[in-house]
């Protein structure tokens, strides 16, 4: 009991002890037990020390001492007997030594308790600081991923502008054709309706491109949804086709049907695939500049079920390829073989996949080029992939 | 607008292609739409006809410049109007240097495109007519005898009959007879025409 105040239970026990002690005193005075009168008193003191507060116990020990002295003074045996005197003195000595020893032990226990509680408090504080740092690191990763997305968009600006220009051109041409037809009296209602429908569709097409861009570039909290890999791939391809077309590169898809869903942050995984496709394009442009004769202009994207629990997305290019040494470092931050860019794309991709419980690897392909393959766990079982460092 | 001239439109974007088709329809121009260069070549090579080509520069597989090259190497002289997207100026310059008729940036005004289509069709017709004429002239030239040929060459240089007679060691009368034969065979009508025909035969 660590209370500063004396609790009800402690007081009750103390009173009980006093009652016992009084009993012994009466017994002591009535019966000539001169020799071993101290023993019951020691028992009472022990009980008191064990079950009540230390302060009360000390008071009780004091009262015991007084009772022992009283028992000696009013003893029926007589005051002069030296055995009785020795016995009473020994009793007093025993009580007080016991009291002191038990007190020290209990004090040490209390100190130990306090110390343990202090240690627990400190550990909790440490854990919460660690969690804070984890949270900050996660936010920084998301910020970095966002910056990477924005810069990817910036680099693709020419392709994007071109892509939006197409529906605009169609709209302008349809409208002007319509006006001419009307002026020449060639326009009937069915034709007009059809053309208006087509104009509207093109306006929506431009809107879709904008919408997709916006959602890709938005800074947002990571949120996971159950998604179809193939649709994810198709959406990325629609974002990257203009850039590919600019360089005469075709993107071929080989998507396995009926793949199970994955539980992913769609924007982040799209970012990874976009990064890989853009890298493929850059590599192939470089290869074409180095060797204009070489006919190589296809990027293949393939999805398949790897195991019951994982889906693989492979992106193959026909570009420069890479040496073993480069392949070893390719996912390191700030590592790049290109003139432009920070070299963060692949390292960000790897950390995105890690946080999804997936992986990314690369190997060379013949005759030349690289194959990047990423794996993502399916949403079949619910798995938790938090990076709790201290639990590892 | 001749019924023989066809506007060929090659663009991989379906909406742009369709819209251009509508535009041609609105001014009554016969037209054919193709989604890629190869499909166009397959059809056109077997039946090259008059008209012009509206061609998108940026396309997958075979881009506009490649198609232009193929047409050039096959000696097909269909005038090409390139339509280009954002940032394609270097490619457009290259296209012009390789003999394109013109180029327009998207989005363009319909009148601008139609004007150019009109001019291109005109140029193409002119070209074909010239070509036909040249072939005809060469055919007629081949009917000349060696002697007539000799005299023809001297006449178009502007030499008088008398001078030719002296140069070739023949009588002036002979020269006159040959000369009238040449005129007949070539159906020249006048000296000026004869010279013009000579120039035409030598051109290209």
Interface residues (C-beta under 8 A of the other chain):
Chain A: X158 X161 X162 X165 X166 X167 X168 X169 X170 X171 X172 X173 X174 X176 X177 X178 X180 X181 X184 X186 X195 X198 X201 X202 X205 X244 X245 X246 X248 X249 X250
Chain B: X12 X13 X15 X16 X18 X19 X20 X22 X23 X25 X26 X27 X58 X59 X60 X61 X63 X83 X85 X86 X87 X106 X107 X108 X109 X110 X111
